[in-house]
Amino acid sequence: MNGSKVIISVLGKDRVGIIAAISGVLATHGGNILDISQTILEDYFTMIMMVDLSACDLAFPELKETLVKTGEGIGMQVNIQHTDTFDYMHRI
């Protein structure tokens, strides 16, 4: 399915359970993590994920809302966008 890949970014104060919370939402709804990078800068946690949503059981807006609410619940800012949109915004 074309356009099924998304980039998810997560940012906030480091705490236990961030990766578990975000990846749990993805696993529950059929998202497949293709690549992940995370780091901690002093007390701040940052993560970027490339995720395949071709088997996801939620429409993009509903998944986005679920991830944002999950992030808010753990004090994190979560952003999700299609790779097509990301590529268009960052082309030279």
N, C-alpha and C positions, 0 to 999 in steps of 0.2 A: 504494500500500500504506500503510495507516494505521499510524503508529508507526514509520515507517522513518527518521525524522530523529533524529539524536543530537547531543549537545554533547560535544566533546572538549576537555579542558583539559590544558595541558602547562606544567610549572614546574620550574625548576632553574637551575644556573649556566650562563651563556651559553657556547656553544661553536659551532664550525662544524658544519653538517650537521643541525641539529635539524629544521628544516622538511622537508628532503629525506628524512630517515628516516621521519618520521610520515606525510607525504604519499605516500611510496613504498609503505608498507604499504597505505594506502587505495587507491591506484591499482592495485596488484597484485590486490586483492580486490574491485574494483568500486565502491568508495566514491566519491561525488561531493562535493567540497568546495563548499558553497553560499556560505559566507561565512567570512572568517578575519580575526582581529585579533591582532596580536602586538606586543609592546613589550619593551624592555630597560630595566630599572630598576637602575642601577649595573651590577653584574655578574650580575644575575638576568634570565633570559628567561621571559616569560610568553606563552602563546598560547591563544586560544579559537577553536574551529572549529565551524561548523554543517555537518553532513555528512548527505547522503542515502544511506541504505544499501539502497534498494529493489533495486539490482542487485548487491548484495554476495553473493559466493559462500561466505561463512562465516556460521555462526550467530552471534548476538550474543556469547555467552560465549567462543567461540573468537576472535572479532575482539578482544574486550576483552583476553583473555590475550595475544594477539600484540602488541597495542599496548603493554600494560604491560611485557612482556619487552623490546620494542624500546626503550622509554623507559629501562628499567633499564640496558640495554646502552650507552646514551649519557649516563647519569647524570641522567635526567629522571624526574619523577613525572608519570604520565599517568592521567587519569581520563576515563571515558566513561559517559554515561547518556542514556537516551531523553529526548527533549524532553517527553514526557508526564509522566515522573517528575520532571523538573526543574520543570515548570510546577506540578505538584501540591505539591512541597516549598516553592515560593516564592510561593504564592498569598497574597493578603492576607486 
